[in-house]
């Protein structure tokens, strides 16, 4: 694992802890909507139109690769 990978893993774990806290008080759909809106805003801000559209297309193509959490992996309502 290189330094970049460990930095991403650290970010992932840090944000997952925040999300878990929010899931204790908010509906999972609401939390997901906020995360998606913020992510798309960041992509739109830092990428040019071509790369932004490519990113959104790539996300759509990978929809079948998204894992489903089990109750022991997260908080559910």
C-alpha positions as CSV (number, residue, x, y, z in Angstrom):
1,X,0.0,0.0,0.0
2,X,1.4,3.4,-0.9
3,X,1.0,6.6,1.0
4,X,-1.8,7.8,-1.2
5,X,-3.8,4.5,-0.6
6,X,-3.3,4.8,3.2
7,X,-4.5,8.5,3.1
8,X,-7.6,7.5,1.2
9,X,-8.3,4.7,3.6
10,X,-7.8,7.1,6.6
11,X,-10.3,9.5,5.0
12,X,-12.7,6.7,4.3
13,X,-12.6,5.5,7.9
14,X,-12.9,9.1,9.3
15,X,-15.9,9.9,7.2
16,X,-17.6,6.6,7.9
17,X,-17.5,7.4,11.6
18,X,-19.2,10.7,10.9
19,X,-21.8,9.0,8.8
20,X,-22.5,6.4,11.4
21,X,-23.2,9.2,13.9
22,X,-25.5,10.9,11.5
23,X,-27.3,7.6,10.8
24,X,-28.3,7.5,14.5
25,X,-30.5,10.6,14.1
26,X,-31.3,10.7,10.4
27,X,-32.8,8.5,7.7
28,X,-30.2,6.7,5.6
29,X,-31.7,8.1,2.4
30,X,-31.2,11.6,3.8
31,X,-27.6,11.0,4.7
32,X,-26.9,9.4,1.3
33,X,-28.5,12.3,-0.5
34,X,-26.3,14.9,1.3
35,X,-23.2,12.8,0.6
36,X,-24.0,12.4,-3.1
37,X,-24.8,16.1,-3.5
38,X,-21.6,17.1,-1.8
39,X,-19.5,14.7,-3.8
40,X,-21.0,15.8,-7.1
41,X,-20.4,19.5,-6.1
42,X,-16.7,18.7,-5.4
43,X,-16.4,16.8,-8.7
44,X,-18.0,19.7,-10.6
45,X,-15.8,22.2,-8.9
46,X,-12.4,20.5,-9.5
47,X,-13.0,18.8,-12.9
48,X,-13.5,20.3,-16.3
49,X,-16.8,19.4,-18.1
50,X,-15.3,16.5,-20.0
51,X,-13.8,14.8,-16.9
52,X,-16.9,15.6,-14.8
53,X,-19.1,13.9,-17.3
54,X,-16.7,10.9,-17.6
55,X,-16.8,10.6,-13.7
56,X,-20.6,10.6,-13.6
57,X,-20.8,8.1,-16.5
58,X,-18.2,5.9,-14.7
59,X,-20.3,6.0,-11.5
60,X,-23.4,4.9,-13.4
61,X,-21.5,2.0,-15.1
62,X,-20.3,0.7,-11.8
63,X,-23.8,0.6,-10.1
64,X,-23.8,-3.2,-10.0
65,X,-20.5,-3.2,-8.1
66,X,-21.8,-1.4,-5.0
67,X,-21.9,-3.6,-1.9
68,X,-24.9,-3.8,0.4
69,X,-24.1,-3.3,4.1
70,X,-25.2,-5.9,6.6
71,X,-26.5,-4.8,10.0
72,X,-23.1,-5.6,11.6
73,X,-21.4,-3.2,9.2
74,X,-23.5,-0.1,9.9
75,X,-26.4,1.5,11.5
76,X,-29.9,1.1,10.0
77,X,-33.3,2.5,10.7
